[in-house]
């Protein structure tokens, strides 16, 4: 299991196929959850540093889909697809993520949002189909660093929203 953040969970049965990334964000849980569930927010922060997204379809509901393109800083476009398997506001989201609906290498992620004082601890637990896929994602695509950068972008985005509310 590749893990970051403190309080890493006990090893699970899928530990050799997992990546777990967590971060504490200085914002209320409801706002952090909302940033994951509304496309107007997602397109502002989703992805590692230097990436942007173009949404082709978005329907946030169990069985709904987010069909989008991630634009890399080098000009490379990445076809992406997500469908939601479980939505429990504002605590948990489970999803399947791949390049398309038929992607045999699509991986599962579970996002949990836990209050930590006035802040929110978010954990992204991603389980790949095989250990080899996990290792490739970590080594070739820098999935851990990318995930950390994505949560950093989320933290900066929601912190900006909180600041605007305080200033207004």
N, C-alpha and C positions, 0 to 999 in steps of 0.2 A: 504494500500500500504506500503510495506517495501521499504525504500529508504536510500541511503547513498550519501555522497558527498554534495557539496554545490549547490545552485541553483536548488533544487529539483523542478521538474515540477509541474504544477497545477494538481489537482486530475482528473483522467480520469474516464470514464464510467466503466473501468475494474480495477479500483484501488484496490478493495478488492481481486483481483486475481494476482496482480503484484508484482514483485521484480524489483527495479531499482537500478542499481549500476553504478557509474561513477568514472572516474579518469582522471587526466591530466597527460599526458606522454610527456616527453621532447624529442620529435622526430617529424619530419614532418608528416603531415597527410597521405601522399602517402605511406610512409614507414610503418606506423601503419596499414593502410588498407592492404598493401601487406602482412604483417605478419598474417593477418586473411584469406588470400586468396590463399596462396601457402603452400602445405603440407610440404615442406622442412622447413618452418618456424613453422608451427603449431605443428609439432611433437617435437619441441624444447622447447615450453613454455606452451602448452595447459594444463589446469587442475590446481587444487589446489596444495598446497605445498606437495611434496613427491610423487605425481602421475606422471606417464609416459603414453605414448600412443603408440599403434601399429596400423598402418593404414592397412586396408584390401582392401579398394577401395576409390578413391578420384577423383571426377570430379567437379571442381568449375565452375558451370554454373547454370542458373535458371533451376530447375528440376533435377540437378545433385545431387550426394550423396557423403557423407563422411561416410564410414562404418569403425568403429574403436573400439578398446578395450582400456579402461582406466585401468591401473594397479595401484591399491591402495598401499600405503606404507605397509599395513598389508598383502599383497599378494593376496587380493581379486581382481578379474577381473570384470569389468563392461562393458557389451556390449552397445555400443553407436551408434547412427545413426543420421545424420543430412541431410536435403535436403534444398536447397536454394530456396526461393520463390521470392526474389527480390535482384538484385545486381545493385547498382548505384555508380560506382567508382568515387572518393574515399570518398563518403559521407555516404552511407547507405547500409546495408545488412539486409535482413529479412530472417529468417530461421525457420524450424520446427525441433525440437530436441526430440528424444525419444530413446528407447532401440532398436527399429527395425522399419521397414517401417509400420508395422501393429499395432504399439503401440497405444492403445486408450488414453493413458495418455500423449502423446507427447505434448510438449508446444511450443509456438511461442516466438521467440525473435527478437527484432529489435535492431540493432547496428547502432549508428550514430557516425560519426567522424567529429568533428568541430574544425577548427583551433582556437588556443588560443595563439596569438603571434606566436612564433616559435615552440610552442608545439601543442599538439592535445588533445582535450577533447573527450574521448570515453564514450558513455553511452550505457549500455546494459539494455534494457527494456524487461523483460520476463513476459509473460502472461500465466498463467496456466488455464486448463479447468475449474477447480472449486476453490473456496476459500480453501476448505479442502486440495486439492492437494498442493496449495501454502503453507498453514500452515505446512503440513507434510514436504515439501521440506525445509522450514526454520527451523523447530524444530528438525526433525529426521536426516536430511541430511546436516544441516548447510549450506544451499544454499547461504546465504548472505556472510558468511565468505569464503566459497569456491569461490564465484564469485570475491570477493575482492582479494583473493590470486591469482586467475587466472589472473586478470588484473595486479597485482603486478608482476607476472612472465612475462607477456607481456612487461611491462615497463622495467624490468631488461634486457630482451632479446633485445629489440630495442635500448635501451640506449647503450648496448654493441656494437651493429652494428654501431651506430653513433660514438662512441668512436674510433672504428677501422678505420672508414673513416677519422676521424680527424687526427689520428696518422699516417696514410699512406701517 
